[in-house]
Amino acid sequence: MQTKQYNQTCSGEAMKTLEQATNGNETNSLYRLLPSIGDLLLTQPFAAMLQSHSHDAVVQAARAVLRRMKEQVTAGKYTHASLTHRLDSLDSDIAAELIQNASYSLRRVINATGVVLHTNLGRSPLSQAAIDHIAEVAKGYSNLELDLESGERSRRDVHAESLLLRLLNLKSGTQEDTPSRRAIVVNNCAAATFLALHSIAEDAEVIISRGELVEIGGGFRIPEILAKSGARLREVGTTNRTRLADYENAITPETGLVLRVHQSNFSMEGFTERPALSDLISLCKSHGVPFFDDQGTGLVMPLDELGIRAEPTLTGSYSLGSDLMAASGDKLLGGPQCGLLIGRADLIERIRKNPLFRAFRVDKLTYAALEATLMDYLLGRQNAIPIMRLLHIPPAELAERCKRLVNQITSAELSAEVVPALSLIGGGTAPSARLDSWAIALRHAAVQPQSLLFALRQLNPPIIARISEERLLLDLRTVEPEFDSSLPSLLTQAARSSVGAREPGAS
Ligand SMILES: *Cc1c(COP(=O)(O)O)cnc(C)c1O
């Protein structure tokens, strides 16, 4: 074996090493066992690596592996014998490092959590039309900011605006011949909310119920966003009850707007009260104060069919005449990450004129995906939008898939059974709603569910599952059927690798 070559050239050193070790200077001598990059590159395995990888890439990989080994030597992890043994596999370690260096950090994963809108897993998958439109627009130049009719420069937001307004008019049965409302798109709903407050209510009071001073995931806190926007918080009511009169009594010439925030990620039960959206909108209209609805989910059609009642829709807020609305593009709308701002033409114009709008604007790929998603709705292809399809899969279909897959799991170490499960919508939507689903429950003959969970994440593609009652659950609602054919062998592979694998979190 050629790999041994540098060991041999090191053997003189190694002899010295032994002497020094007995002199209590073992670590120093172990360093000398580590080959130099130059020597390494001359050995046969590296000649092979250099055939398929650039010189720089091989050197970088070799340096990284040697650096880690050196750190382990410093940490006292090796004896002379164990390091010599370890160096035998140096070339394969470096080859593995090369492959690792050439693979993406952001990867497709299999979501078996049953959480349909999982923020950690990228929220909504995109429709085929959205993917195709992104690819088409990305491939070449586009009319992003060019009016093809006049040949003049135009605004990038025209692309989504007309589709969005057409969709809202269609689904709400509103007829607006001369559109009195406009729409713009920013990075996400958090940016949309901030920009709206900053543009409309800087140095003015924003009236909000104490029940809506919420935190919406990842440190987005309404009071902090309000403070940053330069608006002054005017809280009314109590945590559990706020009445229309509370709002009315707080309206003064200082009022910049009235803000309603969808209490999306928690539910309140019991002695609670909140004015109807329509009453709040009428109140604001009669006082000439703009009403801003941070609607959040972007839901187009109600979810009553799923037994989820009273989940507010963007369409509903639009038809009731909210002056301004903000919503996420990648929650229940099922599109790309973005923030939609829809509202009165004069308010949208003020937001557009805000210099910060430029800092929050989105790129052509987002417009492409958003436009295609909106078109799916407009053309009645709601089922082509993955989020809508996943939410509406009949439980019987999931049970059928589970049974088929369980029969294909041949691993002797795994016991698998089909069990009822409850999927969550997630993404801060209808937190108390549960969707009937079916899952594959796995138990390993020898290892804890935690270890199996870890092994599943190390697969390619990684499988993200959850543990319930000491077993691993794979809820099939969120697993795309395209993975069904590879799932049994992936599970077998994880069952095998979880035996004797390091425990998650262990070093
Ligand atoms: C999710 C949500 C936000 C934040 O939206 P992002 O698109 O994640 O920035 C803001 N407000 C409400 C009501 C939400 O539900």
The ligand as a Tripos MOL2 file, in Angstrom:
@<TRIPOS>MOLECULE
LIG
   15    15     1     0     0
SMALL
NO_CHARGES

@<TRIPOS>ATOM
      1 C1        -45.9390   34.7470   10.6390 C.3       1 LIG1
      2 C2        -46.4110   36.0900   11.0120 C.ar      1 LIG1
      3 C3        -45.5600   37.1880   10.9060 C.ar      1 LIG1
      4 C4        -44.1360   37.0480   10.4490 C.3       1 LIG1
      5 O1        -44.1140   36.6100    9.1300 O.3       1 LIG1
      6 P1        -42.7300   36.2460    8.4050 P.3       1 LIG1
      7 O2        -43.1460   36.0870    6.9760 O.co2     1 LIG1
      8 O3        -42.2510   34.9920    9.0320 O.co2     1 LIG1
      9 O4        -41.8160   37.3780    8.6030 O.co2     1 LIG1
     10 C5        -46.0550   38.4170   11.2500 C.ar      1 LIG1
     11 N1        -47.3110   38.5700   11.6800 N.ar      1 LIG1
     12 C6        -48.1700   37.5220   11.7870 C.ar      1 LIG1
     13 C7        -49.5600   37.7690   12.2800 C.3       1 LIG1
     14 C8        -47.7500   36.2500   11.4440 C.ar      1 LIG1
     15 O5        -48.5920   35.2180   11.5580 O.3       1 LIG1
@<TRIPOS>BOND
     1     1     2 1
     2     2     3 ar
     3     2    14 ar
     4     3     4 1
     5     3    10 ar
     6     4     5 1
     7     5     6 1
     8     6     7 2
     9     6     8 1
    10     6     9 1
    11    10    11 ar
    12    11    12 ar
    13    12    13 1
    14    12    14 ar
    15    14    15 1
@<TRIPOS>SUBSTRUCTURE
     1 LIG1         1 GROUP 0 **** ****
